[in-house]
Structure formats: C-alpha cells, structure tokens
Amino acid sequence: MALQFELVTPEKLVRSDEAHMVVVPGVEGDFGVMEGHAPFMTTLKDGAIEIYASAGSEPERIAVSGGFAEVGDKGLTILAESIEG
C-alpha cells in the first residue's frame, strides 16, 4: 500500500503521486507520514519536503515556504505558499 500525496500552491497542482513516506517540515518539528497515518492538520515552516518513493530509497527534496499540511482519509495534502525548484 502507498500513501496518496498531493503538493499544491496557489498557482497550480505541483504534484499528485504515491509515495512510501513523506517527511514534512511542520512548525512543531519535522514529521513523517505513511499510509494509515492518523488524521491531523498543521502549519508548515520553511524547509524541504522529503519524498521517499519506496522503503530504503533516497528521498526527493522539494523546498517549500509556509502553508499547511493535512493528513486525512485520502492521504497527505500539502498546501504550500510557494516552492523552489
């Protein structure tokens, strides 16, 4: 099973994909999200999202500035103010 993951900015849908795990820079600390994670919502600090395609793989990093992350029944949605790259 894989985590459904979306990265969105005010301008566009940047990415909609499946991942093994995504590490997110939350304001209270970085946190990892995998399939079946408990639902919650938090604000983001400036930093890098790390996307692991499979267990043990090297992460793809995408820099984000501000925004929110929501974990729900459909997976992880990141609403970033802006991204770099």
PDB file of N, CA, C and O in Angstrom:
ATOM      1  N   MET A   1       0.850  -1.182   0.000  1.00  0.00           N
ATOM      2  CA  MET A   1       0.000   0.000   0.000  1.00  0.00           C
ATOM      3  C   MET A   1       0.896   1.246   0.000  1.00  0.00           C
ATOM      4  O   MET A   1       1.989   1.244   0.566  1.00  0.00           O
ATOM      5  N   ALA A   2       0.415   2.286  -0.636  1.00  0.00           N
ATOM      6  CA  ALA A   2       1.191   3.511  -0.740  1.00  0.00           C
ATOM      7  C   ALA A   2       0.361   4.699  -0.270  1.00  0.00           C
ATOM      8  O   ALA A   2      -0.869   4.670  -0.294  1.00  0.00           O
ATOM      9  N   LEU A   3       1.056   5.731   0.153  1.00  0.00           N
ATOM     10  CA  LEU A   3       0.439   6.966   0.600  1.00  0.00           C
ATOM     11  C   LEU A   3       0.082   7.819  -0.619  1.00  0.00           C
ATOM     12  O   LEU A   3       0.928   8.036  -1.486  1.00  0.00           O
ATOM     13  N   GLN A   4      -1.143   8.297  -0.696  1.00  0.00           N
ATOM     14  CA  GLN A   4      -1.534   9.263  -1.720  1.00  0.00           C
ATOM     15  C   GLN A   4      -1.033  10.632  -1.261  1.00  0.00           C
ATOM     16  O   GLN A   4      -1.257  11.026  -0.116  1.00  0.00           O
ATOM     17  N   PHE A   5      -0.358  11.354  -2.152  1.00  0.00           N
ATOM     18  CA  PHE A   5       0.303  12.593  -1.786  1.00  0.00           C
ATOM     19  C   PHE A   5       0.044  13.659  -2.848  1.00  0.00           C
ATOM     20  O   PHE A   5       0.199  13.408  -4.043  1.00  0.00           O
ATOM     21  N   GLU A   6      -0.354  14.854  -2.398  1.00  0.00           N
ATOM     22  CA  GLU A   6      -0.526  15.991  -3.314  1.00  0.00           C
ATOM     23  C   GLU A   6       0.204  17.200  -2.760  1.00  0.00           C
ATOM     24  O   GLU A   6       0.157  17.476  -1.562  1.00  0.00           O
ATOM     25  N   LEU A   7       0.881  17.920  -3.650  1.00  0.00           N
ATOM     26  CA  LEU A   7       1.550  19.174  -3.326  1.00  0.00           C
ATOM     27  C   LEU A   7       0.912  20.244  -4.196  1.00  0.00           C
ATOM     28  O   LEU A   7       0.919  20.158  -5.424  1.00  0.00           O
ATOM     29  N   VAL A   8       0.357  21.262  -3.529  1.00  0.00           N
ATOM     30  CA  VAL A   8      -0.401  22.299  -4.227  1.00  0.00           C
ATOM     31  C   VAL A   8       0.104  23.675  -3.802  1.00  0.00           C
ATOM     32  O   VAL A   8       0.409  23.892  -2.629  1.00  0.00           O
ATOM     33  N   THR A   9       0.195  24.611  -4.759  1.00  0.00           N
ATOM     34  CA  THR A   9       0.467  26.015  -4.467  1.00  0.00           C
ATOM     35  C   THR A   9      -0.755  26.811  -4.909  1.00  0.00           C
ATOM     36  O   THR A   9      -1.642  26.257  -5.558  1.00  0.00           O
ATOM     37  N   PRO A  10      -0.822  28.098  -4.570  1.00  0.00           N
ATOM     38  CA  PRO A  10      -1.955  28.899  -5.044  1.00  0.00           C
ATOM     39  C   PRO A  10      -2.072  28.938  -6.576  1.00  0.00           C
ATOM     40  O   PRO A  10      -3.157  29.178  -7.107  1.00  0.00           O
ATOM     41  N   GLU A  11      -0.963  28.705  -7.284  1.00  0.00           N
ATOM     42  CA  GLU A  11      -0.968  28.779  -8.737  1.00  0.00           C
ATOM     43  C   GLU A  11      -1.387  27.478  -9.416  1.00  0.00           C
ATOM     44  O   GLU A  11      -2.036  27.503 -10.462  1.00  0.00           O
ATOM     45  N   LYS A  12      -1.008  26.315  -8.808  1.00  0.00           N
ATOM     46  CA  LYS A  12      -1.251  25.067  -9.533  1.00  0.00           C
ATOM     47  C   LYS A  12      -1.070  23.832  -8.645  1.00  0.00           C
ATOM     48  O   LYS A  12      -0.557  23.912  -7.529  1.00  0.00           O
ATOM     49  N   LEU A  13      -1.502  22.710  -9.171  1.00  0.00           N
ATOM     50  CA  LEU A  13      -1.207  21.413  -8.585  1.00  0.00           C
ATOM     51  C   LEU A  13       0.202  21.057  -9.047  1.00  0.00           C
ATOM     52  O   LEU A  13       0.429  20.849 -10.239  1.00  0.00           O
ATOM     53  N   VAL A  14       1.137  20.985  -8.125  1.00  0.00           N
ATOM     54  CA  VAL A  14       2.534  20.733  -8.459  1.00  0.00           C
ATOM     55  C   VAL A  14       2.781  19.240  -8.651  1.00  0.00           C
ATOM     56  O   VAL A  14       3.512  18.827  -9.551  1.00  0.00           O
ATOM     57  N   ARG A  15       2.152  18.434  -7.778  1.00  0.00           N
ATOM     58  CA  ARG A  15       2.400  17.001  -7.832  1.00  0.00           C
ATOM     59  C   ARG A  15       1.239  16.234  -7.212  1.00  0.00           C
ATOM     60  O   ARG A  15       0.688  16.630  -6.186  1.00  0.00           O
ATOM     61  N   SER A  16       0.887  15.144  -7.849  1.00  0.00           N
ATOM     62  CA  SER A  16      -0.104  14.211  -7.325  1.00  0.00           C
ATOM     63  C   SER A  16       0.452  12.825  -7.602  1.00  0.00           C
ATOM     64  O   SER A  16       0.564  12.417  -8.758  1.00  0.00           O
ATOM     65  N   ASP A  17       0.802  12.098  -6.543  1.00  0.00           N
ATOM     66  CA  ASP A  17       1.570  10.876  -6.718  1.00  0.00           C
ATOM     67  C   ASP A  17       1.351   9.950  -5.528  1.00  0.00           C
ATOM     68  O   ASP A  17       0.648  10.291  -4.576  1.00  0.00           O
ATOM     69  N   GLU A  18       1.966   8.772  -5.600  1.00  0.00           N
ATOM     70  CA  GLU A  18       2.010   7.851  -4.482  1.00  0.00           C
ATOM     71  C   GLU A  18       3.439   7.827  -3.947  1.00  0.00           C
ATOM     72  O   GLU A  18       4.398   7.990  -4.701  1.00  0.00           O
ATOM     73  N   ALA A  19       3.566   7.623  -2.639  1.00  0.00           N
ATOM     74  CA  ALA A  19       4.887   7.550  -2.019  1.00  0.00           C
ATOM     75  C   ALA A  19       4.844   6.546  -0.885  1.00  0.00           C
ATOM     76  O   ALA A  19       3.779   6.235  -0.352  1.00  0.00           O
ATOM     77  N   HIS A  20       6.016   6.044  -0.524  1.00  0.00           N
ATOM     78  CA  HIS A  20       6.118   5.168   0.637  1.00  0.00           C
ATOM     79  C   HIS A  20       5.977   6.003   1.918  1.00  0.00           C
ATOM     80  O   HIS A  20       5.248   5.636   2.839  1.00  0.00           O
ATOM     81  N   MET A  21       6.705   7.152   1.949  1.00  0.00           N
ATOM     82  CA  MET A  21       6.667   8.055   3.094  1.00  0.00           C
ATOM     83  C   MET A  21       7.027   9.457   2.637  1.00  0.00           C
ATOM     84  O   MET A  21       7.816   9.641   1.710  1.00  0.00           O
ATOM     85  N   VAL A  22       6.435  10.449   3.305  1.00  0.00           N
ATOM     86  CA  VAL A  22       6.776  11.848   3.053  1.00  0.00           C
ATOM     87  C   VAL A  22       7.107  12.483   4.400  1.00  0.00           C
ATOM     88  O   VAL A  22       6.328  12.378   5.348  1.00  0.00           O
ATOM     89  N   VAL A  23       8.266  13.145   4.486  1.00  0.00           N
ATOM     90  CA  VAL A  23       8.662  13.870   5.689  1.00  0.00           C
ATOM     91  C   VAL A  23       8.382  15.346   5.439  1.00  0.00           C
ATOM     92  O   VAL A  23       8.812  15.912   4.434  1.00  0.00           O
ATOM     93  N   VAL A  24       7.654  15.961   6.372  1.00  0.00           N
ATOM     94  CA  VAL A  24       7.142  17.319   6.196  1.00  0.00           C
ATOM     95  C   VAL A  24       7.716  18.236   7.280  1.00  0.00           C
ATOM     96  O   VAL A  24       7.780  17.836   8.442  1.00  0.00           O
ATOM     97  N   PRO A  25       8.139  19.467   6.922  1.00  0.00           N
ATOM     98  CA  PRO A  25       8.663  20.406   7.921  1.00  0.00           C
ATOM     99  C   PRO A  25       7.533  21.157   8.637  1.00  0.00           C
ATOM    100  O   PRO A  25       7.135  22.236   8.199  1.00  0.00           O
ATOM    101  N   GLY A  26       7.023  20.601   9.721  1.00  0.00           N
ATOM    102  CA  GLY A  26       5.969  21.251  10.500  1.00  0.00           C
ATOM    103  C   GLY A  26       6.543  22.284  11.444  1.00  0.00           C
ATOM    104  O   GLY A  26       7.720  22.215  11.798  1.00  0.00           O
ATOM    105  N   VAL A  27       5.722  23.252  11.862  1.00  0.00           N
ATOM    106  CA  VAL A  27       6.209  24.293  12.771  1.00  0.00           C
ATOM    107  C   VAL A  27       6.611  23.734  14.128  1.00  0.00           C
ATOM    108  O   VAL A  27       7.422  24.346  14.823  1.00  0.00           O
ATOM    109  N   GLU A  28       6.070  22.594  14.521  1.00  0.00           N
ATOM    110  CA  GLU A  28       6.425  21.979  15.802  1.00  0.00           C
ATOM    111  C   GLU A  28       7.472  20.875  15.622  1.00  0.00           C
ATOM    112  O   GLU A  28       7.765  20.135  16.561  1.00  0.00           O
ATOM    113  N   GLY A  29       8.027  20.768  14.427  1.00  0.00           N
ATOM    114  CA  GLY A  29       9.054  19.771  14.140  1.00  0.00           C
ATOM    115  C   GLY A  29       8.714  18.984  12.893  1.00  0.00           C
ATOM    116  O   GLY A  29       7.554  18.922  12.486  1.00  0.00           O
ATOM    117  N   ASP A  30       9.718  18.386  12.290  1.00  0.00           N
ATOM    118  CA  ASP A  30       9.512  17.559  11.102  1.00  0.00           C
ATOM    119  C   ASP A  30       8.762  16.292  11.495  1.00  0.00           C
ATOM    120  O   ASP A  30       8.963  15.760  12.587  1.00  0.00           O
ATOM    121  N   PHE A  31       7.893  15.809  10.602  1.00  0.00           N
ATOM    122  CA  PHE A  31       7.145  14.583  10.882  1.00  0.00           C
ATOM    123  C   PHE A  31       7.006  13.764   9.607  1.00  0.00           C
ATOM    124  O   PHE A  31       6.916  14.313   8.509  1.00  0.00           O
ATOM    125  N   GLY A  32       6.990  12.453   9.764  1.00  0.00           N
ATOM    126  CA  GLY A  32       6.838  11.547   8.638  1.00  0.00           C
ATOM    127  C   GLY A  32       5.423  11.035   8.541  1.00  0.00           C
ATOM    128  O   GLY A  32       4.773  10.776   9.554  1.00  0.00           O
ATOM    129  N   VAL A  33       4.944  10.888   7.310  1.00  0.00           N
ATOM    130  CA  VAL A  33       3.588  10.396   7.064  1.00  0.00           C
ATOM    131  C   VAL A  33       3.674   9.176   6.153  1.00  0.00           C
ATOM    132  O   VAL A  33       4.304   9.207   5.096  1.00  0.00           O
ATOM    133  N   MET A  34       3.025   8.102   6.595  1.00  0.00           N
ATOM    134  CA  MET A  34       2.927   6.876   5.799  1.00  0.00           C
ATOM    135  C   MET A  34       1.448   6.515   5.672  1.00  0.00           C
ATOM    136  O   MET A  34       0.602   7.100   6.348  1.00  0.00           O
ATOM    137  N   GLU A  35       1.141   5.559   4.810  1.00  0.00           N
ATOM    138  CA  GLU A  35      -0.220   5.071   4.643  1.00  0.00           C
ATOM    139  C   GLU A  35      -0.800   4.704   6.011  1.00  0.00           C
ATOM    140  O   GLU A  35      -0.141   4.038   6.810  1.00  0.00           O
ATOM    141  N   GLY A  36      -2.034   5.139   6.278  1.00  0.00           N
ATOM    142  CA  GLY A  36      -2.711   4.798   7.518  1.00  0.00           C
ATOM    143  C   GLY A  36      -2.426   5.736   8.681  1.00  0.00           C
ATOM    144  O   GLY A  36      -2.844   5.465   9.807  1.00  0.00           O
ATOM    145  N   HIS A  37      -1.713   6.849   8.426  1.00  0.00           N
ATOM    146  CA  HIS A  37      -1.402   7.811   9.486  1.00  0.00           C
ATOM    147  C   HIS A  37      -2.692   8.398  10.051  1.00  0.00           C
ATOM    148  O   HIS A  37      -3.669   8.566   9.322  1.00  0.00           O
ATOM    149  N   ALA A  38      -2.697   8.708  11.329  1.00  0.00           N
ATOM    150  CA  ALA A  38      -3.850   9.344  11.971  1.00  0.00           C
ATOM    151  C   ALA A  38      -4.100  10.719  11.353  1.00  0.00           C
ATOM    152  O   ALA A  38      -3.148  11.429  11.031  1.00  0.00           O
ATOM    153  N   PRO A  39      -5.363  11.106  11.184  1.00  0.00           N
ATOM    154  CA  PRO A  39      -5.686  12.411  10.600  1.00  0.00           C
ATOM    155  C   PRO A  39      -5.247  13.573  11.503  1.00  0.00           C
ATOM    156  O   PRO A  39      -5.387  13.513  12.725  1.00  0.00           O
ATOM    157  N   PHE A  40      -4.719  14.617  10.883  1.00  0.00           N
ATOM    158  CA  PHE A  40      -4.424  15.858  11.593  1.00  0.00           C
ATOM    159  C   PHE A  40      -4.066  16.940  10.592  1.00  0.00           C
ATOM    160  O   PHE A  40      -3.902  16.673   9.401  1.00  0.00           O
ATOM    161  N   MET A  41      -3.944  18.177  11.091  1.00  0.00           N
ATOM    162  CA  MET A  41      -3.588  19.315  10.242  1.00  0.00           C
ATOM    163  C   MET A  41      -2.598  20.184  11.013  1.00  0.00           C
ATOM    164  O   MET A  41      -2.725  20.347  12.227  1.00  0.00           O
ATOM    165  N   THR A  42      -1.611  20.742  10.307  1.00  0.00           N
ATOM    166  CA  THR A  42      -0.624  21.612  10.942  1.00  0.00           C
ATOM    167  C   THR A  42      -0.128  22.650   9.942  1.00  0.00           C
ATOM    168  O   THR A  42      -0.315  22.506   8.734  1.00  0.00           O
ATOM    169  N   THR A  43       0.502  23.691  10.461  1.00  0.00           N
ATOM    170  CA  THR A  43       1.135  24.683   9.592  1.00  0.00           C
ATOM    171  C   THR A  43       2.569  24.241   9.310  1.00  0.00           C
ATOM    172  O   THR A  43       3.157  23.460  10.058  1.00  0.00           O
ATOM    173  N   LEU A  44       3.114  24.760   8.215  1.00  0.00           N
ATOM    174  CA  LEU A  44       4.475  24.408   7.791  1.00  0.00           C
ATOM    175  C   LEU A  44       5.444  25.533   8.094  1.00  0.00           C
ATOM    176  O   LEU A  44       5.081  26.709   8.091  1.00  0.00           O
ATOM    177  N   LYS A  45       6.695  25.147   8.358  1.00  0.00           N
ATOM    178  CA  LYS A  45       7.781  26.125   8.401  1.00  0.00           C
ATOM    179  C   LYS A  45       8.522  26.016   7.071  1.00  0.00           C
ATOM    180  O   LYS A  45       8.357  25.038   6.342  1.00  0.00           O
ATOM    181  N   ASP A  46       9.331  27.014   6.761  1.00  0.00           N
ATOM    182  CA  ASP A  46      10.149  26.944   5.558  1.00  0.00           C
ATOM    183  C   ASP A  46      11.119  25.775   5.697  1.00  0.00           C
ATOM    184  O   ASP A  46      11.770  25.622   6.730  1.00  0.00           O
ATOM    185  N   GLY A  47      11.212  24.962   4.668  1.00  0.00           N
ATOM    186  CA  GLY A  47      12.098  23.802   4.709  1.00  0.00           C
ATOM    187  C   GLY A  47      11.878  22.931   3.496  1.00  0.00           C
ATOM    188  O   GLY A  47      11.332  23.377   2.487  1.00  0.00           O
ATOM    189  N   ALA A  48      12.309  21.680   3.599  1.00  0.00           N
ATOM    190  CA  ALA A  48      12.209  20.766   2.458  1.00  0.00           C
ATOM    191  C   ALA A  48      11.292  19.594   2.792  1.00  0.00           C
ATOM    192  O   ALA A  48      11.382  19.002   3.867  1.00  0.00           O
ATOM    193  N   ILE A  49      10.419  19.275   1.858  1.00  0.00           N
ATOM    194  CA  ILE A  49       9.626  18.059   1.918  1.00  0.00           C
ATOM    195  C   ILE A  49      10.521  16.952   1.365  1.00  0.00           C
ATOM    196  O   ILE A  49      11.169  17.134   0.333  1.00  0.00           O
ATOM    197  N   GLU A  50      10.560  15.818   2.040  1.00  0.00           N
ATOM    198  CA  GLU A  50      11.343  14.682   1.563  1.00  0.00           C
ATOM    199  C   GLU A  50      10.380  13.575   1.155  1.00  0.00           C
ATOM    200  O   GLU A  50       9.608  13.084   1.978  1.00  0.00           O
ATOM    201  N   ILE A  51      10.426  13.186  -0.107  1.00  0.00           N
ATOM    202  CA  ILE A  51       9.511  12.188  -0.652  1.00  0.00           C
ATOM    203  C   ILE A  51      10.279  10.896  -0.903  1.00  0.00           C
ATOM    204  O   ILE A  51      11.191  10.855  -1.730  1.00  0.00           O
ATOM    205  N   TYR A  52       9.904   9.845  -0.185  1.00  0.00           N
ATOM    206  CA  TYR A  52      10.533   8.524  -0.333  1.00  0.00           C
ATOM    207  C   TYR A  52       9.614   7.662  -1.199  1.00  0.00           C
ATOM    208  O   TYR A  52       8.507   7.319  -0.783  1.00  0.00           O
ATOM    209  N   ALA A  53      10.068   7.316  -2.389  1.00  0.00           N
ATOM    210  CA  ALA A  53       9.265   6.518  -3.319  1.00  0.00           C
ATOM    211  C   ALA A  53       9.053   5.098  -2.808  1.00  0.00           C
ATOM    212  O   ALA A  53       7.991   4.512  -3.017  1.00  0.00           O
ATOM    213  N   SER A  54      10.065   4.544  -2.135  1.00  0.00           N
ATOM    214  CA  SER A  54       9.968   3.185  -1.586  1.00  0.00           C
ATOM    215  C   SER A  54      10.811   3.107  -0.320  1.00  0.00           C
ATOM    216  O   SER A  54      11.621   3.993  -0.048  1.00  0.00           O
ATOM    217  N   ALA A  55      10.616   2.050   0.444  1.00  0.00           N
ATOM    218  CA  ALA A  55      11.388   1.857   1.672  1.00  0.00           C
ATOM    219  C   ALA A  55      12.877   1.773   1.339  1.00  0.00           C
ATOM    220  O   ALA A  55      13.275   1.023   0.448  1.00  0.00           O
ATOM    221  N   GLY A  56      13.684   2.529   2.042  1.00  0.00           N
ATOM    222  CA  GLY A  56      15.122   2.489   1.830  1.00  0.00           C
ATOM    223  C   GLY A  56      15.640   3.328   0.677  1.00  0.00           C
ATOM    224  O   GLY A  56      16.850   3.390   0.460  1.00  0.00           O
ATOM    225  N   SER A  57      14.750   3.976  -0.071  1.00  0.00           N
ATOM    226  CA  SER A  57      15.198   4.787  -1.207  1.00  0.00           C
ATOM    227  C   SER A  57      15.711   6.145  -0.736  1.00  0.00           C
ATOM    228  O   SER A  57      15.407   6.584   0.373  1.00  0.00           O
ATOM    229  N   GLU A  58      16.488   6.800  -1.586  1.00  0.00           N
ATOM    230  CA  GLU A  58      16.939   8.157  -1.312  1.00  0.00           C
ATOM    231  C   GLU A  58      15.759   9.107  -1.544  1.00  0.00           C
ATOM    232  O   GLU A  58      15.015   8.926  -2.508  1.00  0.00           O
ATOM    233  N   PRO A  59      15.573  10.103  -0.693  1.00  0.00           N
ATOM    234  CA  PRO A  59      14.427  10.997  -0.862  1.00  0.00           C
ATOM    235  C   PRO A  59      14.627  12.031  -1.968  1.00  0.00           C
ATOM    236  O   PRO A  59      15.740  12.480  -2.239  1.00  0.00           O
ATOM    237  N   GLU A  60      13.524  12.385  -2.585  1.00  0.00           N
ATOM    238  CA  GLU A  60      13.488  13.561  -3.468  1.00  0.00           C
ATOM    239  C   GLU A  60      13.114  14.724  -2.560  1.00  0.00           C
ATOM    240  O   GLU A  60      12.196  14.600  -1.749  1.00  0.00           O
ATOM    241  N   ARG A  61      13.805  15.848  -2.681  1.00  0.00           N
ATOM    242  CA  ARG A  61      13.546  17.004  -1.819  1.00  0.00           C
ATOM    243  C   ARG A  61      12.960  18.151  -2.629  1.00  0.00           C
ATOM    244  O   ARG A  61      13.427  18.473  -3.722  1.00  0.00           O
ATOM    245  N   ILE A  62      11.920  18.760  -2.059  1.00  0.00           N
ATOM    246  CA  ILE A  62      11.294  19.934  -2.657  1.00  0.00           C
ATOM    247  C   ILE A  62      11.192  20.992  -1.570  1.00  0.00           C
ATOM    248  O   ILE A  62      10.557  20.764  -0.541  1.00  0.00           O
ATOM    249  N   ALA A  63      11.814  22.154  -1.788  1.00  0.00           N
ATOM    250  CA  ALA A  63      11.788  23.244  -0.802  1.00  0.00           C
ATOM    251  C   ALA A  63      10.441  23.947  -0.838  1.00  0.00           C
ATOM    252  O   ALA A  63       9.929  24.284  -1.906  1.00  0.00           O
ATOM    253  N   VAL A  64       9.871  24.167   0.353  1.00  0.00           N
ATOM    254  CA  VAL A  64       8.588  24.865   0.464  1.00  0.00           C
ATOM    255  C   VAL A  64       8.729  26.048   1.407  1.00  0.00           C
ATOM    256  O   VAL A  64       9.581  26.062   2.296  1.00  0.00           O
ATOM    257  N   SER A  65       7.876  27.038   1.193  1.00  0.00           N
ATOM    258  CA  SER A  65       7.811  28.199   2.082  1.00  0.00           C
ATOM    259  C   SER A  65       6.386  28.344   2.578  1.00  0.00           C
ATOM    260  O   SER A  65       5.472  28.619   1.800  1.00  0.00           O
ATOM    261  N   GLY A  66       6.199  28.157   3.873  1.00  0.00           N
ATOM    262  CA  GLY A  66       4.901  28.343   4.506  1.00  0.00           C
ATOM    263  C   GLY A  66       3.807  27.437   3.978  1.00  0.00           C
ATOM    264  O   GLY A  66       4.004  26.695   3.016  1.00  0.00           O
ATOM    265  N   GLY A  67       2.652  27.508   4.619  1.00  0.00           N
ATOM    266  CA  GLY A  67       1.497  26.760   4.168  1.00  0.00           C
ATOM    267  C   GLY A  67       0.965  25.818   5.226  1.00  0.00           C
ATOM    268  O   GLY A  67       1.210  26.002   6.419  1.00  0.00           O
ATOM    269  N   PHE A  68       0.236  24.807   4.783  1.00  0.00           N
ATOM    270  CA  PHE A  68      -0.416  23.852   5.671  1.00  0.00           C
ATOM    271  C   PHE A  68      -0.220  22.435   5.151  1.00  0.00           C
ATOM    272  O   PHE A  68       0.005  22.227   3.958  1.00  0.00           O
ATOM    273  N   ALA A  69      -0.307  21.466   6.052  1.00  0.00           N
ATOM    274  CA  ALA A  69      -0.319  20.055   5.679  1.00  0.00           C
ATOM    275  C   ALA A  69      -1.534  19.421   6.336  1.00  0.00           C
ATOM    276  O   ALA A  69      -1.814  19.669   7.508  1.00  0.00           O
ATOM    277  N   GLU A  70      -2.254  18.604   5.579  1.00  0.00           N
ATOM    278  CA  GLU A  70      -3.419  17.905   6.106  1.00  0.00           C
ATOM    279  C   GLU A  70      -3.299  16.421   5.792  1.00  0.00           C
ATOM    280  O   GLU A  70      -3.111  16.030   4.640  1.00  0.00           O
ATOM    281  N   VAL A  71      -3.411  15.607   6.825  1.00  0.00           N
ATOM    282  CA  VAL A  71      -3.443  14.162   6.668  1.00  0.00           C
ATOM    283  C   VAL A  71      -4.886  13.734   6.913  1.00  0.00           C
ATOM    284  O   VAL A  71      -5.467  14.038   7.955  1.00  0.00           O
ATOM    285  N   GLY A  72      -5.456  13.026   5.942  1.00  0.00           N
ATOM    286  CA  GLY A  72      -6.842  12.589   6.064  1.00  0.00           C
ATOM    287  C   GLY A  72      -7.041  11.215   5.464  1.00  0.00           C
ATOM    288  O   GLY A  72      -6.079  10.510   5.161  1.00  0.00           O
ATOM    289  N   ASP A  73      -8.296  10.842   5.297  1.00  0.00           N
ATOM    290  CA  ASP A  73      -8.641   9.532   4.743  1.00  0.00           C
ATOM    291  C   ASP A  73      -8.056   9.311   3.352  1.00  0.00           C
ATOM    292  O   ASP A  73      -7.743   8.181   2.978  1.00  0.00           O
ATOM    293  N   LYS A  74      -7.907  10.395   2.587  1.00  0.00           N
ATOM    294  CA  LYS A  74      -7.408  10.273   1.212  1.00  0.00           C
ATOM    295  C   LYS A  74      -5.901  10.405   1.106  1.00  0.00           C
ATOM    296  O   LYS A  74      -5.358  10.317   0.004  1.00  0.00           O
ATOM    297  N   GLY A  75      -5.203  10.615   2.230  1.00  0.00           N
ATOM    298  CA  GLY A  75      -3.753  10.716   2.201  1.00  0.00           C
ATOM    299  C   GLY A  75      -3.266  12.060   2.716  1.00  0.00           C
ATOM    300  O   GLY A  75      -3.889  12.657   3.594  1.00  0.00           O
ATOM    301  N   LEU A  76      -2.151  12.538   2.170  1.00  0.00           N
ATOM    302  CA  LEU A  76      -1.490  13.761   2.596  1.00  0.00           C
ATOM    303  C   LEU A  76      -1.632  14.835   1.520  1.00  0.00           C
ATOM    304  O   LEU A  76      -1.314  14.611   0.352  1.00  0.00           O
ATOM    305  N   THR A  77      -2.114  16.003   1.936  1.00  0.00           N
ATOM    306  CA  THR A  77      -2.178  17.158   1.042  1.00  0.00           C
ATOM    307  C   THR A  77      -1.365  18.276   1.661  1.00  0.00           C
ATOM    308  O   THR A  77      -1.573  18.639   2.819  1.00  0.00           O
ATOM    309  N   ILE A  78      -0.438  18.822   0.886  1.00  0.00           N
ATOM    310  CA  ILE A  78       0.374  19.949   1.331  1.00  0.00           C
ATOM    311  C   ILE A  78      -0.022  21.159   0.498  1.00  0.00           C
ATOM    312  O   ILE A  78       0.068  21.151  -0.729  1.00  0.00           O
ATOM    313  N   LEU A  79      -0.464  22.201   1.200  1.00  0.00           N
ATOM    314  CA  LEU A  79      -0.839  23.461   0.552  1.00  0.00           C
ATOM    315  C   LEU A  79       0.261  24.469   0.867  1.00  0.00           C
ATOM    316  O   LEU A  79       0.214  25.130   1.905  1.00  0.00           O
ATOM    317  N   ALA A  80       1.240  24.593  -0.009  1.00  0.00           N
ATOM    318  CA  ALA A  80       2.404  25.447   0.221  1.00  0.00           C
ATOM    319  C   ALA A  80       2.179  26.841  -0.347  1.00  0.00           C
ATOM    320  O   ALA A  80       1.573  26.992  -1.409  1.00  0.00           O
ATOM    321  N   GLU A  81       2.665  27.861   0.357  1.00  0.00           N
ATOM    322  CA  GLU A  81       2.589  29.219  -0.168  1.00  0.00           C
ATOM    323  C   GLU A  81       3.415  29.345  -1.436  1.00  0.00           C
ATOM    324  O   GLU A  81       3.001  29.995  -2.395  1.00  0.00           O
ATOM    325  N   SER A  82       4.593  28.716  -1.436  1.00  0.00           N
ATOM    326  CA  SER A  82       5.429  28.692  -2.636  1.00  0.00           C
ATOM    327  C   SER A  82       6.419  27.535  -2.527  1.00  0.00           C
ATOM    328  O   SER A  82       6.671  27.012  -1.442  1.00  0.00           O
ATOM    329  N   ILE A  83       6.972  27.151  -3.671  1.00  0.00           N
ATOM    330  CA  ILE A  83       8.008  26.115  -3.718  1.00  0.00           C
ATOM    331  C   ILE A  83       9.182  26.630  -4.522  1.00  0.00           C
ATOM    332  O   ILE A  83       9.044  27.542  -5.337  1.00  0.00           O
ATOM    333  N   GLU A  84      10.335  26.037  -4.286  1.00  0.00           N
ATOM    334  CA  GLU A  84      11.528  26.368  -5.066  1.00  0.00           C
ATOM    335  C   GLU A  84      11.896  25.154  -5.900  1.00  0.00           C
ATOM    336  O   GLU A  84      11.820  24.021  -5.424  1.00  0.00           O
ATOM    337  N   GLY A  85      12.287  25.384  -7.120  1.00  0.00           N
ATOM    338  CA  GLY A  85      12.733  24.278  -7.950  1.00  0.00           C
ATOM    339  C   GLY A  85      11.835  23.932  -9.022  1.00  0.00           C
ATOM    340  O   GLY A  85      12.114  23.009  -9.787  1.00  0.00           O
TER     341      GLY A  85
END
